[in-house]
Amino acid sequence: MDNSIRNTAALRKRNKAVVLQMLEAFNKGDTKVVARLLHPDVQSRTKHPLNPEMDRMAVADRVQLEMLHDRKAFPDGRFEVKELIAEENKVILHWTFTGTHTGELFDRQATGRKVNLVGHEIIELDRGRIIRHTDDHALTLLDMLSQLRMLDTAMQDKLGLR
């Protein structure tokens, strides 16, 4: 086998492993791995319409806060990989998330309802660390709020939907 093919296969395997480590960190609420997995110049294209101050935070700090918020709102929450595709420096992740809303979320009390979410992410890596991240957060957020029956008039106003 040609060295370039071997190197490309090894790069894809390493990049997938980094993405899987980050996903597992979200499952465990393990904020310690964030600094190791994110590149110092990491950029995220995710917007937080219900918490815009997060968009002004350093990406590593924001990711750690997201992990903590997820664990608080959905202590039994679990991400699962449905598909993971790697090509050169990019990984495309298709995931599902299931969890029971038993903790505060967006200043609202727990509903006790279960959510089943689907999401997609495009992750770019540089030398084994995540440097760029894009996802469908806005759609996933609307789906989650709808499943929790929290997409009332006040929430629609906060999101600019009315």
C-alpha angles and dihedrals in degrees: 000000000000117000093236091056091047091048092048092049091048091049092051091048092049093047092050090050091054092051091048090050090053092048091050090049088058090049091053098034087238103164093171094079094057096085091050096049100040122076113235089243095047118155126199125197093195115119123204107210094179094045108029093168086071088065089062094051125095107270094241091052091047093051091051091049091049089053091052093046091049092051092047095049097036109023091172092044118136133185117209128191115240096172135359120188124179129191121171106306098349132084124190114204125194109189143170126214126201126181147135118250101233100141138057117288126183091348091305128118123249116280097197088228124137122234129205110193135178124204144170131211137184112209124188119200135200118197093339098314131101110254103165133025133186127174145161093253095145093057093043090049092053091048092050093048090048093050090048090048089236096123092103127144094276091052092045089053091051089051093046092240096132 
